[in-house]
Amino acid sequence: MCSVVELAQEGASGLSVLRTFRLLRILKLVRFMPALKYQLVVMLKTMDSVATFCALLILFIFIFRSARLAIT
C-alpha cells in the first residue's frame, strides 16, 4: 500500500529531472554567448579559491574548538 506522501515524492523526482534538463539548457547557451562563457570560466576558477578558503576555515574552527576543549 502506497501512502499519499510516497506518491507525492515520486512526482517530485520527475520534476527534479526536468529541472536538471532546464539547467543543461543554460550550458547550451554558452556556445552562442561568449560573454556568458567567460563568466562561467571565471566562476569556476573562483570556486577553487573558495573551496581552499572553506577548508582552511574548517581546519581553524577544529583547531580552536579542540584547544578550548583541552583548556576546560
C-alpha positions as a printed NumPy array, in Angstrom:
array([[  0.   ,   0.   ,   0.   ],
       [  1.399,   3.397,  -1.   ],
       [  0.83 ,   6.469,   1.065],
       [ -0.002,   9.878,  -0.306],
       [  3.448,  11.146,   0.736],
       [  5.201,   8.451,  -1.307],
       [  3.088,   9.305,  -4.331],
       [  3.936,  12.991,  -3.937],
       [  7.643,  12.182,  -3.702],
       [  7.519,  10.143,  -6.895],
       [  6.05 ,  13.123,  -8.719],
       [  8.741,  15.391,  -7.276],
       [ 11.525,  13.172,  -8.572],
       [ 10.13 ,  13.519, -12.067],
       [ 10.11 ,  17.28 , -11.668],
       [ 13.695,  17.299, -10.456],
       [ 14.751,  15.502, -13.633],
       [ 13.01 ,  18.169, -15.68 ],
       [ 14.746,  20.881, -13.663],
       [ 18.077,  19.237, -14.404],
       [ 17.381,  19.387, -18.116],
       [ 16.421,  23.04 , -17.721],
       [ 19.831,  23.701, -16.154],
       [ 21.52 ,  21.918, -19.029],
       [ 19.855,  24.372, -21.409],
       [ 21.985,  27.111, -19.884],
       [ 25.102,  25.21 , -20.905],
       [ 23.726,  25.076, -24.441],
       [ 23.524,  28.885, -24.427],
       [ 27.23 ,  29.108, -23.593],
       [ 28.135,  28.2  , -27.155],
       [ 26.216,  31.175, -28.526],
       [ 27.148,  33.743, -25.889],
       [ 30.91 ,  34.218, -25.404],
       [ 30.363,  36.661, -22.528],
       [ 28.406,  34.023, -20.606],
       [ 31.157,  31.508, -21.291],
       [ 33.726,  33.925, -19.88 ],
       [ 31.628,  34.463, -16.741],
       [ 31.277,  30.71 , -16.195],
       [ 35.036,  30.221, -16.576],
       [ 35.707,  32.967, -14.034],
       [ 33.176,  31.415, -11.618],
       [ 34.818,  28.002, -11.929],
       [ 38.273,  29.464, -11.265],
       [ 36.89 ,  31.316,  -8.241],
       [ 35.335,  28.148,  -6.832],
       [ 38.817,  26.684,  -6.39 ],
       [ 39.805,  29.585,  -4.153],
       [ 36.522,  29.41 ,  -2.254],
       [ 36.99 ,  25.675,  -1.617],
       [ 40.506,  26.289,  -0.291],
       [ 39.238,  29.074,   1.973],
       [ 36.426,  26.874,   3.331],
       [ 38.839,  24.013,   4.011],
       [ 41.155,  26.335,   5.946],
       [ 38.223,  27.814,   7.844],
       [ 37.036,  24.36 ,   8.903],
       [ 40.583,  23.482,   9.95 ],
       [ 40.894,  26.613,  12.105],
       [ 37.493,  26.01 ,  13.68 ],
       [ 38.515,  22.451,  14.513],
       [ 41.855,  23.558,  15.994],
       [ 40.379,  26.32 ,  18.156],
       [ 37.498,  24.135,  19.293],
       [ 39.966,  21.409,  20.268],
       [ 42.134,  23.934,  22.115],
       [ 39.104,  25.225,  24.018],
       [ 38.073,  21.707,  24.974],
       [ 41.601,  20.994,  26.213],
       [ 41.54 ,  24.088,  28.448],
       [ 38.224,  23.332,  30.152]])
